[in-house]
Structures are given as C-alpha cells and as structure tokens.
Amino acid sequence: MDLSVLIKEALRALLLPPGALLLLALACTLFRARLGLWAHRGVLVALGLLWLFSLPIVASGIMSLIETKPTTFPAALADSQAIVILGGGKRFGAYDILEGETLNNVTLSRIRYGAKLARLSRLPILVSGGAPLGGMSEAHYMRQVLEGEFQIPVRWVEGGSVDTAENAAKSAQLLGPSIRKITLVTSADHMARAARSFTKQGFTVHLAPTDYINREPISLNSFLPQARALQVSSIALRELIGQIWYSLRGQ
C-alpha cells in the first residue's frame, strides 16, 4: 500500500462525517469537566450534524453543488482526439472472481459510459488508474473489461498513478504532445477536480461525467436518516476538500 495514500485516507476518515463528528462528540465527553456547558453543546452539534448529513434531501443538495454537467455532444466528441477514462477504485475480497479482486461499481459505471462514447465516436481510449491499495492496477482490469466484455479496444494503459493529479500527468506522458484534445470520463462528483488537473497538463478537456447520484422524488423518506445519504454527504464533502487542496497546490 502506498504510504501517501494511507495517510490521505486516514486524514479523510478523521475530517469527514461520521468520523469527524464522532471525534467531536468523544472529545466533548472526555473533556466535559473543563468545557462545562460547551461540552453539552458540542455533543448536540455533533449529533445534529450527523442527523442532517444522514437526510437524503440534505445529501442530495450538497452533491448538487459538486456534480458537473456534461459538455454538449456530439460536437465535443468531434473536437476530441482521444477518450480518457479514469479509474474509481477496485473491489477487494471478490470471491466471485478468480483474481480475488475486480473493479468496483464506480469504475464500472465510468467504463460503461466510456464504451458508449467510443462506439459513437470511434475515438481511441486511454484508461488510467493505479493500485494505491495494492494488487493489480485499476487500468489493467479496465482494459480487461472494455476489451473482453464491451469489445472496445484500449490503446493506452496508464497503471502507475495513485491520485487524480498523477492520472493527468502520467496520461499526458503517454499521449504525448500530438494529442491535446480529450473527452474525459469520470464520475460527476469527481469531474471538476479531474478536469482541472488535465487542463493544467495542457489538455483541452471536454467533460463527460457519469455516475450521478440517485435522486428519488421527494417524499417522507427524504426527511428520514439513511446510511446511504450519510455516505453521499461524506463523498461530496471529501470532493470539496479535494478541490480546495488541489487549488492550493496548483494541481
């Protein structure tokens, strides 16, 4: 496992809900003698935010601020020289797969959409995704699925990156100076940061976001706490922090 990735994941767990809110409640409880009334208020704030972030209507609202709308097609495809599909993680402990690991649903959504665009455009494909948590690279399995299940050829395989900035930098090395216009495929919540990184590498980027969150019609369930809604809120806040971090580092 890459040490920098391990540190990043640990920090995310501590900075994002539910971890950050549970830590706040624990700290207020442990230091209640010193904090006095503020300890009770801190616990109430932590529980209140945990409740809010668990509501589907709140999670959907936060994610709406993060998700990116697509570039108009087919004009964007006509102006592109290649399709770049970014990995979104693997599924470990895959007992249904001989290798014991495979692509997770996020990555499968991305390559499914990338395959659709490739059929429409006949553009060559680059897949990008390393193995920050060990095992084979995401790009290896992405090519395997695209060629074996979708019958879509993959021209370039970038399997050494561990984050979005490296996706862009290593993809730029593979594509070379002659390919500077791309259609970028990634999840809608990840697109803003990914597009920024690829633009920094000198690409003209046409946006092809996919994997938008499920938005059911508003009902009573929209105002009842759900574990899935808490996960969506956490993902949106993580991406917001990631965008701020990349902006500060100029990536």
C-alpha positions as CSV (number, residue, x, y, z in Angstrom):
1,M,0.0,0.0,0.0
2,D,1.3,3.5,-0.9
3,L,2.1,5.4,2.3
4,S,0.9,8.7,1.0
5,V,-2.5,7.1,0.1
6,L,-2.7,5.6,3.6
7,I,-2.1,8.9,5.2
8,K,-4.7,10.6,2.9
9,E,-7.3,8.0,3.7
10,A,-6.6,8.3,7.5
11,L,-7.0,12.1,7.3
12,R,-10.2,11.8,5.3
13,A,-11.6,9.5,7.9
14,L,-10.9,12.0,10.6
15,L,-12.0,15.1,8.8
16,L,-15.2,13.8,7.2
17,P,-18.5,12.6,8.7
18,P,-19.1,10.4,10.5
19,G,-15.5,10.2,11.8
20,A,-15.1,14.0,12.5
21,L,-18.5,14.3,14.2
22,L,-17.9,11.2,16.4
23,L,-14.5,12.6,17.4
24,L,-16.1,15.9,18.3
25,A,-18.6,14.1,20.5
26,L,-15.9,12.0,22.1
27,A,-13.7,15.0,22.8
28,C,-16.6,16.9,24.4
29,T,-17.4,13.9,26.5
30,L,-13.8,13.3,27.7
31,F,-13.2,17.0,28.5
32,R,-16.7,17.8,29.8
33,A,-15.2,18.9,33.2
34,R,-13.1,21.6,31.5
35,L,-15.6,22.6,28.8
36,G,-18.6,22.8,31.1
37,L,-21.7,23.8,29.2
38,W,-19.8,23.9,25.9
39,A,-19.3,20.1,26.2
40,H,-23.0,19.5,26.1
41,R,-23.4,22.0,23.2
42,G,-20.6,20.3,21.3
43,V,-22.2,16.9,21.6
44,L,-25.5,18.3,20.5
45,V,-23.9,20.0,17.5
46,A,-22.1,16.7,16.5
47,L,-25.3,14.7,16.8
48,G,-27.3,17.4,14.9
49,L,-24.9,17.5,12.0
50,L,-24.8,13.7,11.9
51,W,-28.6,13.7,11.6
52,L,-28.6,16.4,8.9
53,F,-25.9,14.7,6.8
54,S,-27.9,11.5,7.0
55,L,-31.0,13.0,5.4
56,P,-31.4,12.2,1.7
57,I,-32.7,15.7,0.9
58,V,-29.6,17.3,2.5
59,A,-27.2,14.8,0.9
60,S,-28.7,15.4,-2.5
61,G,-28.5,19.2,-2.0
62,I,-24.8,19.1,-1.1
63,M,-24.0,16.8,-4.0
64,S,-25.8,19.1,-6.4
65,L,-23.1,21.7,-5.6
66,I,-20.3,19.3,-6.5
67,E,-21.6,17.3,-9.6
68,T,-20.6,18.6,-13.0
69,K,-22.9,18.9,-16.1
70,P,-21.6,17.3,-19.3
71,T,-20.2,19.2,-22.3
72,T,-22.6,19.3,-25.3
73,F,-22.3,16.2,-27.5
74,P,-21.6,15.1,-30.3
75,A,-19.7,18.4,-31.0
76,A,-17.4,17.6,-28.1
77,L,-16.5,14.2,-29.4
78,A,-15.9,15.6,-32.9
79,D,-13.3,18.0,-31.4
80,S,-11.6,15.3,-29.4
81,Q,-8.6,13.1,-30.3
82,A,-9.0,10.5,-27.6
83,I,-11.2,9.4,-24.7
84,V,-9.6,9.2,-21.3
85,I,-11.4,7.1,-18.6
86,L,-10.3,7.4,-15.0
87,G,-10.5,4.6,-12.5
88,G,-12.5,4.9,-9.4
89,G,-11.4,2.1,-7.3
90,K,-11.4,-1.7,-7.0
91,R,-13.4,-4.3,-5.1
92,F,-11.2,-6.5,-2.9
93,G,-12.3,-9.9,-1.5
94,A,-14.1,-10.6,-4.8
95,Y,-14.8,-14.3,-4.2
96,D,-16.7,-14.5,-7.5
97,I,-13.6,-13.5,-9.4
98,L,-10.5,-15.8,-10.0
99,E,-8.1,-13.0,-9.2
100,G,-9.8,-12.2,-6.0
101,E,-10.2,-8.5,-6.9
102,T,-12.1,-6.6,-9.6
103,L,-13.4,-3.2,-10.5
104,N,-15.9,-1.5,-8.1
105,N,-19.2,-0.2,-9.3
106,V,-17.9,3.4,-9.6
107,T,-15.3,2.3,-12.1
108,L,-17.7,0.0,-14.0
109,S,-20.1,3.0,-14.4
110,R,-17.2,5.0,-15.9
111,I,-16.0,2.4,-18.4
112,R,-19.6,1.6,-19.4
113,Y,-20.1,5.3,-20.4
114,G,-16.7,5.4,-22.0
115,A,-17.5,2.4,-24.1
116,K,-20.8,4.1,-25.2
117,L,-18.9,7.2,-26.3
118,A,-16.2,5.2,-28.0
119,R,-18.9,3.5,-30.1
120,L,-20.4,6.8,-31.1
121,S,-17.1,8.4,-32.0
122,R,-14.6,5.7,-32.9
123,L,-12.0,7.6,-30.8
124,P,-9.1,5.7,-29.2
125,I,-9.3,5.1,-25.5
126,L,-6.8,5.6,-22.6
127,V,-7.6,4.1,-19.3
128,S,-5.9,5.5,-16.2
129,G,-5.7,4.1,-12.6
130,G,-3.0,2.6,-10.5
131,A,-3.1,0.3,-7.5
132,P,-2.7,2.6,-4.4
133,L,-4.0,-0.1,-2.1
134,G,-2.1,-3.0,-3.7
135,G,-2.8,-5.7,-6.2
136,M,-3.1,-5.2,-10.0
137,S,-3.7,-1.7,-11.3
138,E,-7.3,-0.5,-12.0
139,A,-6.2,0.2,-15.6
140,H,-5.4,-3.5,-16.0
141,Y,-8.9,-4.5,-15.1
142,M,-10.4,-1.6,-17.0
143,R,-8.8,-2.8,-20.2
144,Q,-9.8,-6.3,-19.4
145,V,-13.5,-5.4,-19.1
146,L,-13.6,-3.0,-22.0
147,E,-12.0,-5.4,-24.4
148,G,-13.4,-8.7,-23.1
149,E,-17.0,-7.6,-22.2
150,F,-17.7,-4.5,-24.3
151,Q,-15.5,-5.4,-27.3
152,I,-13.9,-1.9,-27.2
153,P,-10.2,-1.8,-27.9
154,V,-7.9,0.2,-25.5
155,R,-4.9,1.9,-27.0
156,W,-3.2,3.3,-23.9
157,V,-3.0,1.8,-20.3
158,E,-1.7,4.1,-17.5
159,G,-1.4,2.0,-14.4
160,G,1.1,3.8,-12.3
161,S,-0.9,6.7,-10.8
162,V,-2.2,6.9,-7.2
163,D,-4.3,10.1,-7.4
164,T,-6.0,12.4,-9.8
165,A,-3.0,14.7,-10.3
166,E,-0.9,11.7,-11.3
167,N,-3.7,10.4,-13.6
168,A,-3.3,13.7,-15.6
169,A,0.5,13.9,-15.5
170,K,1.1,10.2,-16.5
171,S,-1.7,10.3,-19.1
172,A,0.0,13.4,-20.7
173,Q,3.2,11.5,-20.9
174,L,1.5,8.5,-22.7
175,L,-0.5,10.7,-25.1
176,G,2.4,12.9,-26.0
177,P,2.4,16.4,-27.4
178,S,0.3,15.5,-30.5
179,I,-2.9,14.6,-28.6
180,R,-4.1,17.6,-26.6
181,K,-7.9,17.4,-27.0
182,I,-9.7,14.8,-25.0
183,T,-13.0,13.7,-23.8
184,L,-12.6,13.0,-20.1
185,V,-14.8,10.3,-18.4
186,T,-15.2,10.2,-14.7
187,S,-17.8,10.4,-12.0
188,A,-19.9,13.6,-11.9
189,D,-18.7,14.5,-8.4
190,H,-15.0,14.0,-9.4
191,M,-15.1,15.8,-12.7
192,A,-14.3,19.4,-11.5
193,R,-11.1,18.3,-9.9
194,A,-10.1,15.9,-12.6
195,A,-10.8,18.4,-15.4
196,R,-8.7,21.0,-13.6
197,S,-5.7,18.6,-13.3
198,F,-5.9,17.7,-17.0
199,T,-6.2,21.3,-18.0
200,K,-3.1,22.0,-16.0
201,Q,-1.3,19.4,-18.2
202,G,-2.2,21.4,-21.3
203,F,-5.2,19.5,-22.5
204,T,-8.4,20.9,-23.9
205,V,-10.9,18.9,-21.9
206,H,-14.4,18.0,-22.9
207,L,-16.4,16.9,-19.9
208,A,-18.2,13.5,-20.0
209,P,-19.3,13.0,-16.3
210,T,-21.3,9.9,-15.4
211,D,-22.4,8.0,-12.2
212,Y,-24.7,10.8,-10.9
213,I,-26.2,10.0,-7.5
214,N,-29.7,8.6,-7.4
215,R,-32.3,11.3,-6.9
216,E,-35.7,9.9,-6.0
217,P,-38.9,12.0,-5.9
218,I,-39.2,14.0,-2.6
219,S,-41.3,12.0,-0.1
220,L,-41.4,11.3,3.6
221,N,-38.2,9.2,3.2
222,S,-36.3,12.3,2.0
223,F,-36.5,13.6,5.6
224,L,-35.6,10.3,7.4
225,P,-32.0,9.5,8.2
226,Q,-30.4,6.8,6.0
227,A,-26.9,5.4,5.9
228,R,-26.6,5.8,2.2
229,A,-27.4,9.5,2.5
230,L,-24.6,9.9,5.1
231,Q,-22.2,8.2,2.6
232,V,-23.3,10.6,-0.2
233,S,-22.7,13.6,2.1
234,S,-19.3,12.3,3.1
235,I,-18.3,11.8,-0.6
236,A,-19.5,15.3,-1.5
237,L,-17.6,16.9,1.4
238,R,-14.5,14.8,0.6
239,E,-14.5,16.1,-3.0
240,L,-15.0,19.7,-1.9
241,I,-11.9,19.3,0.4
242,G,-10.1,17.7,-2.5
243,Q,-10.9,20.6,-4.8
244,I,-9.7,23.1,-2.2
245,W,-6.5,21.2,-1.7
246,Y,-5.7,20.8,-5.4
247,S,-6.4,24.5,-5.9
248,L,-4.0,25.5,-3.1
249,R,-1.3,23.2,-4.6
250,G,-2.0,24.4,-8.1
251,Q,-2.8,20.9,-9.4
